[in-house]
């Protein structure tokens, strides 16, 4: 049977690699996972005349130095699999950065095809690329493409077809003289016809002594003992910590020199660069970020009340109909009360309170993501995360936590370093999720906005809510530095942060994606835990011991601890019962104060009066806001942390760390208030 040639498809993330893959393979593709990895694998086939090819889509990666699973997979496939050629897809709008991967690839293998994609985008930005000069400099075929244009795909196909007849003479990268001498001494011991190249093997023996796959490959050579002895001798004389940096610096400098020769920009700076001068500037970047955050909160606060009220009215009206139906089929009263006024009422409350803010917040958040602004946030905060000895990508996972902490924890997979990934997971709960917004907004509005209504009231509320978020961000830095200095010591890793071009958002797709993938997904998880919570709350409120409900007994038991931190037992127990869903904290407080057997809804003025009658002051409200920001993750987030870390220890740490901060800060606020006789 005739052997089918294998082609590898490599490239940075977001260069249109998947579009090229789909254009070549059409429907002849299948997906799975790489052996022993959770990274997705896509493989397809296509034909040119009578010749069939297998195309393997490698994970998007910026480098082949293997600091992550994606980089390791891409490197090993290019190095050790029997590939006919590797197609490296580049982004024409930022060719210089993409050339780093091209240069690393042609060090491994001669047979490389460079596909410069997004040429149409480059034309719009008045960027010209001399493809012929680029081919001469690299010594490998170079093809221009606009993945959506079939004609450019035909050009790529014709290049693949003639690959056997192309005279490959890939550019040789020259390092410092001392490194070159060591490469030559190792290369002389290696077979000259290896795949990957003997020069690349020698280079990796110098800078990657712990690469097990490389060592296993070297052991197949008859003189492997002599090779390893030479490696140890050279490394003993090198400053190995800076060796990889020197190698990377040389490659980056080479990419920069090539780009200068082949890329021509228009004289006038592009509009995107002008925008980035403001959005990523050290002086203006952070203030603009805070203003945008405040605007999002203002829109959410202003618009969420109306649909929330509608949902509340509709769902609670349905509750009455359900109760009548249960009575009509002669269901026992206690069972009707438990199922309808217990479980259903909690579910209705969670949906009415949680859905409208999410349905407004998530599309706006997704809109910023689609525009390309979120990576700019990571860029602005990278310096501060480096100070905390963590990774700047944590800024992106922190942004995800604003919608849902469980989603933020899952998003931590984008961080390559296991140490920094753990820090990001443990500290994600310092950013309040959408479920905590209703409690924060209600208390801010009642105790710190007061009678100020209308547009100014919502603006003040948005400003104060932004201040609460900033406190969470500050404590994220503090706790990250604390973990980096104690349980998770280490040096912050470097990473390449892509600033993608600004794109016109596809409003329809944004709405659908944010509603289906985020809003309904998060809501479904909240509803799943709210139902059993409703049952537990109903039982606690209805089981009487010595004339008091179990709910009241628990609240009285927690009173001393609650007062110590500026709260009371009712508030503290409400947070405990709110473990399944943060949205039910305020209703539980109302139910306990009013000694009712099920959750009830009050308007803000009624609730404010109820809280004042039960001893609340602005200090109580402040401590409750702080504790709402800083307490244990909800049950969904805890389960997600356990799944991601596969560790009960780190799940417990994620639970205890924000809680400890909450208790300490609330205790400090209450103590200061008592010193100034603000509370008894």
Phi, psi and omega in degrees: 000135181292130182288136180270120180297145179253131175245136176261139179247111184243167178162163174294161171298149173064036176250006182087020182298317180295326178294318176299315180301313181294322180295324181282317189263340182059235181269356183274065182212156175215157183236160177189209176237149174294146184305124177074008183232159174265002181282135184291146179237130178239134182220139181214179180221155176205168182230146172238110189057244182261002184260125177265151178225150170255129181247123180251119181275106181284154178301142177297130183209151179269342189209163175246021179276001170058063170261357181217169180299321181297314180296320180297316180297312182298315181297311185294324180293317179293322185284310197248348177273159184275073183269138175289322179197162175243124176265118179256115181271131180240159176262118183297336183280345177214060187298322185305313181295322182290334181295339177301315180291323179300313182295322177294325182288318182286348170286332182278314187219147176289323190277087180231137171244126179263120179251106180274100185270173179061036177296330178293321177295320180296322179297319178299327182268009178060043175252125179249138180234125177276092185294324180295316179295322179297319178296320179295319182289321183277331181077020178223161181298140177233129182236131173274145183210152164232103196309333182276355180260111183303331182296322180289329176293323176299321178297319178296318180297318180293327177292318177299319183297325185262014187297329181292340184255003182276138180272087181291130173218068188300146180302134176264125180272129182253126181262186178302153187304318182295320179293319180299321179297317180293322178299314182297319182294324177283321183297328181295339180269350185262149175300144186276349185248032183279160170229111008290173186297152180298324180296318180294320178300316180297318181296318181289329175297332179282317188254354181227068184292342183259011181283101186294321180297319178297314182297320179297322180292318180297326182294345177284349178275145182296331182256032185300325180298318179294323179296313181293326177295318178295320178301312181297321180297316181291315183295332178294336182261359184256153167275086191294333183295328182262357184297311181297321178299319179296318180295313179298317180301318180296317180295316180298318180296320179296317178298319179297317180296318180295315181300322179297329183277335188245344184254130178237124176261157174295157182298322183278129179304140182293152182304322181297321180295323178296319179295317182294335176298333178267315187285335181245013178286143182297330183273316187261341186300310182293313178302318179297319178300317180292322178296316178297319179298317180296320179296318179298316179295320181298315179297318180298313181295318184293321188264339188288333185299319186292306178295329179296317179295320178297313179298318180300312180299315183293312185291322179285334173293323177294329178300317179298320179293322178295319179297317178297320179296316180299320179293324182292334179259015172062040172286136179308144185302318183294326180288320175299314180299317183292315184281317185273305183278350176259282185295310184297320184296321177295317177300315180298319180297313181299315181295314183295323184275324190270322187296310183301312178299320180294319182294339177265316185291312186298316177299320179294321178295316179295327177298315177298322179296316180294324179293337183095020184274331184301319176299332177293326176297315178299321179298316181294326184265353184304318181301319182288324176291326176297322176299327179274006179063038176230188187261141180297338178297343179299335178298322180292317180292329177294319177297320178299325181296336177298328177277309181202127181295328177297319177294322178297320179295316178297323180295344180294351177298339181289347180272125187286317184289123178302324179296312182289330176295318178297316179299316180297321179295312185294325185265359184298331184288350176290344176264123184291134178278175181301330181291339180269347181301316182303318179295314180298314182295317181298314182290321177298315182296317185285317190259340185238349174255321176068229186279356180291109183248194177067203185294323181294324178298317180290328177294314178299318180298318179295320178296316180292322177295321176298321176298321177296317178299320180297323175298318177298319178295315179301315181289336173296316177297315182297312182291326177296317178294322179298314179294322180293337182262352184233269187292329186233061181294148178167173179260136180298138180276154175270155178208156178267118180260117180279128171257092184294159178295151175292134181236148176291119184292144176269096190305315181300313180294324178299313182296313181297313182296318183289325181284315184279310186284333185244298187302303184291327179296312179294319180298318181299319179293321179295319180295322182299326179267340181288328182298306177296329177297320178300321179295315181296316181297319180297316180297316180297324183280341187250344177276120184261137174227118181055041175081358178236148177290157176301326178302314180291321178300316179296319179297317179295322180297323183273356183307310182303315180293319179299313180296328180300327182252023174083008179249210167211177184297326180297312182297314183297317180290330176297321177293323178296313179291339178278007179306319178291325182204119184297339184296338187266006182298308182297315177301324178294320177300314179300312183299319182289315179298323184269359179054041177267165184267356179207168182295141174229158182251136177234150172288164181304315178299318178295318179295318179301316178297318179299316182293318178298320180293341179255024170088011180287143170232180178295333177292318177300315180297318180297314179296323179293321177298314180296317181291328175296321177291319189241081169211181186304151175294157177290170185299321180298317179293319179299316178297322179294319178298316179299319180293318184287320184269340186053036185215125174290328181299311183285332174295317178295321178297319178296330179284317189278326187298306179295327179296318178298316177299318180299312180297316183295312183292318178296321177297319179296316179298314181295320180295315178298318179297322179291324179298326179262013176057035178277335175222155181290000000 
